[in-house]
């Protein structure tokens, strides 16, 4: 997916951390913390990455950048509102829970297992983007892969 500026409103807590290897990061990617890869980040890929989620990339870094390149990201869990793609067929009502589908995509989930965000503004099923606030991530330890 192309770089997309996902921040919409609210507190913006910016952090810088090095990225892992020669992995490409696009602006707008949800990022996971890799404790086994020199304390770096990579884009998330699936709902199982929920417990390692740290934030949303605020800049891109191509795969040609060196391993120690630092990327700027918005830390999640401060009530910040982001806009992400979500399935148009899903209800996007206030408080609806979402899980990770891809680096820049969320899907409605009915349990708390792997839940990373909640809908912050009702949009119905008419659009494919929804406004969400993320639960506190790996640093605040609220998101749980087990529910």
Secondary structure as UniProt FT lines:
FT   STRAND          7..9
FT   STRAND          14..19
FT   TURN            21..22
FT   TURN            27..28
FT   STRAND          30..34
FT   TURN            35..38
FT   STRAND          40..43
FT   HELIX           47..52
FT   STRAND          53..57
FT   TURN            63..64
FT   TURN            67..68
FT   STRAND          70..75
FT   STRAND          81..86
FT   TURN            88..89
FT   TURN            94..95
FT   STRAND          97..102
FT   TURN            103..104
FT   STRAND          105..109
FT   TURN            113..114
FT   STRAND          117..119
FT   TURN            124..125
FT   STRAND          129..134
FT   TURN            138..141
//
